[in-house]
Amino acid sequence: MNRIIVHGDINHCYAQIEEMRNPKLRNVPMAVGGSEEKRHGIILAKNDLAKAAGVKTGESLRDAKRKCPEIVIIHPDYDSYMFYTEKIKDIYRKYTDRVESFGLDEAWMDLTHSQLLFGDGIELAKKIQDEVYQTYGITVSMGISYNKIYAKLASDIFKHKGFALITEEEREEKVFPLDASDLLMVGSRTAAKLKQMGIFTIGQIAMADVNVLKRRFGVMGILLWQYANGYDDSQVHEVGYQRPVKSIGNSKTVVKDIVSMSQLEEVFRVLCESCAIRLRNEKAKGRVISIWLRGTNLKGSGCQMKLSQPTDLARDIHAAAMSLVYRMGLEEISLRSVGVNVSGLCYSLKSEQLDLFHSTDDLQKQRSLENVLYEIRKQYGYQSCRIASSQVDAEITDFDPLEILHQIHPVAALEGPIRTR
């Protein structure tokens, strides 16, 4: 039985949900955007009227208002977006137990075996698309193909309740002429490097020497060649599948510039507390600590270190982060955003290897202290219990890194074997 893989993409998701909640917004240029005061002043989604005025996702609110002075900016309501996108995916789940999310607004469905119950898979995809629109008034573009890569490509061909099919026989006709940047995992930097190699289309990637791509991009070069050719055997995961976490991190663009080491230390403290509780929730510990600093000139730098033993404690992560800061030898501090990441995760440690300075009791007391701190914040709010030093400059540490602000696309969405022939 030939595979029927469908990719559903909710068109301008946040903006459509806002229009559904308030239909009057359909008659004015509207965009969902962040807060300029908190330096999150970018366009997250826009409706068709705003798009027609030249407003683009990712640009600043200031630029959007310059293009379209009458634009209405709606602050994001992530709880509602998560609620309604899950409701839409519940419709998908009525017809298959293989629904794999790719961020809030996208999901793959495998309708191959659903055909035994519901009939032709292509007609079933159309039925699902219509059901979403009839139930919520929200349009979803559907792409259908024999693998996940091409299904996603197909959903991008026609927006506004688009419906596109790419069969294996049609790949050279429909896929190869597309711009290289349309291929999943080809960002602006990779596209620029491909252009330097004289590669502008997906077909040119597919026809390129895979060894040349490997020398230029490493393993990713092989994957690009594989994706371009449609050599994707990765499965759509069953509902409820959780991909193993490979790293845990947090970053923050602060409300005002970080200009002192004491400010940087406290911002890192908040971020490290978040990383630590997320590690413990995953029942994991990490050995490699990385930091990333972005200056007011928008240039970034970072470094990492390997700990002598894995940890899930904010105290240890914070100490390592600050050690890295001092190692970088910054002559002056003028930072716009910072981040910390914990990788080299271990999931099966039953006991801890101790060093000369920490006993088992010390580690357990620290872990209990951090857990109690988290439970208090979870019940009464993040501001209910704060480290005293973070209140010296309360404005710069006035954020909750555990709040769900956005969904990140999973990195390892495609897990089929790498093929070079």
Helices and strands as residue ranges (DSSP letters): E 5-10, H 13-21, G 23-27, E 30-33, E 43-46, H 48-52, H 61-67, E 72-74, H 78-93, E 99-101, E 106-110, H 115-118, H 121-136, E 140-145, H 148-157, E 163-165, G 168-170, I 171-175, G 180-182, H 188-196, H 202-207, H 210-217, H 219-229, E 247-258, H 261-281, E 286-295, E 300-311, H 314-328, E 335-343, H 360-380, G 382-384, G 388-391
